[in-house]
């Protein structure tokens, strides 16, 4: 018998969320005493929760009144949710068209918790297809989606990269130095490639998707058996279709490239 998930609630986390939920349009700033009374928590507990949330950027203190208000990280978190929520619907027709143009499996992926994660996949018309594992994390440095996220995404993804990288196959990049050189090339050319670096005999290419602010929010990718991807087919069919699809989806999300 499965236990109710409420049995696994961590009380301190629940209290921290209760604190965040007290702030509203009518209560933009609150003090420790008022929060303590509202939540029926000791002032010391409220202070520790606020100090933790402030250290992480989810709460700010007004130095003039000494009251607290929501921090910018709350805005960032909300924007990420809205971005993800509004991503799949406009992406699906773009993925289908890209699959038709290339005949290969097309993917929509993001970076989550330090890994590359596929959110959606559409198979092409070939008899033998690459099967995507939706929702399963993969190393950033071994995948086209992951390398694209490292190149165009938040700097925090690149921070703390080890000098020696854990290989997925014998084709994987082995060092941080090699990876950083690869990321420079990706920024210059505007797309990422990998040949058998994550799964032997599987090729993938990825292009960026940007939102209305110009921020990188996802990657569109094409995956195929390596033997089907000659240099000629890559540069004449796959890359033009992929980069164009990335621009189209970015446009649907409100992105306007600089003129």
Long-range contacts (C-beta under 8 A, 24 or more apart in sequence): 12-49, 15-39, 15-41, 15-45, 15-49, 16-49, 16-52, 16-53, 19-46, 19-49, 19-50, 19-53, 19-59, 20-53, 20-58, 20-59, 20-70, 20-74, 23-69, 23-70, 28-69, 28-70, 29-62, 29-65, 29-67, 29-68, 29-69, 30-67, 30-68, 30-69, 31-65, 31-66, 31-67, 31-68, 32-68, 35-68, 83-211, 83-217, 84-110, 84-119, 86-253, 87-119, 87-209, 87-217, 87-218, 87-253, 88-119, 88-120, 90-249, 90-252, 90-253, 91-120, 91-209, 91-218, 91-220, 91-249, 92-120, 92-122, 94-220, 94-245, 94-248, 94-249, 94-252, 95-120, 95-121, 95-122, 95-220, 95-245, 96-122, 97-245, 98-122, 98-220, 98-222, 98-241, 98-242, 98-245, 99-123, 99-124, 99-125, 100-124, 100-125, 101-237, 101-241, 102-222, 102-224, 102-237, 102-238, 102-241, 102-242, 104-129, 104-130, 104-222, 104-223, 104-224, 104-228, 104-238, 105-129, 105-130, 105-131, 105-132, 105-222, 105-223, 105-224, 106-220, 106-221, 106-222, 106-223, 106-245, 107-132, 107-145, 107-204, 107-206, 107-219, 107-220, 107-221, 107-222, 107-223, 108-209, 108-218, 108-219, 108-220, 108-221, 109-143, 109-145, 109-206, 109-218, 109-219, 109-221, 110-145, 110-149, 110-217, 110-218, 110-219, 111-140, 111-145, 111-146, 111-149, 111-150, 111-153, 111-157, 112-137, 113-137, 114-140, 114-157, 115-139, 115-140, 115-146, 116-140, 116-143, 116-145, 116-146, 116-149, 118-145, 119-218, 126-224, 126-228, 128-225, 130-202, 130-204, 130-223, 130-224, 130-225, 132-223, 138-198, 139-166, 139-168, 139-198, 141-165, 141-172, 141-173, 141-179, 142-167, 142-168, 142-169, 142-172, 142-173, 142-194, 142-197, 142-198, 143-194, 143-197, 143-198, 143-204, 143-206, 144-192, 144-193, 144-194, 144-204, 144-205, 144-206, 144-219, 144-221, 145-192, 145-204, 145-206, 145-219, 145-221, 147-179, 147-182, 147-183, 147-186, 147-192, 147-194, 147-206, 148-186, 148-191, 148-192, 148-206, 148-207, 148-208, 148-216, 148-219, 149-216, 149-219, 150-179, 150-183, 151-183, 151-186, 151-187, 151-192, 152-186, 152-187, 152-208, 152-216, 153-216, 158-183, 168-197, 168-198, 168-199, 169-196, 169-197, 169-198, 169-199, 169-200, 170-200, 171-195, 171-196, 171-197, 171-200, 172-197, 172-198, 173-197, 190-243, 191-239, 191-242, 191-243, 191-246, 192-219, 195-226, 195-229, 196-226, 201-225, 201-226, 201-227, 202-226, 203-228, 203-229, 205-234, 205-238, 205-239, 205-242, 206-242, 207-242, 207-243, 207-245, 207-246, 208-246, 208-250, 209-246, 209-249, 209-250, 209-253, 210-250, 210-253, 210-255, 211-250, 211-253, 211-254, 211-255, 212-253, 212-254, 212-255, 212-256, 214-255, 217-253, 219-246, 220-245, 220-246, 220-249
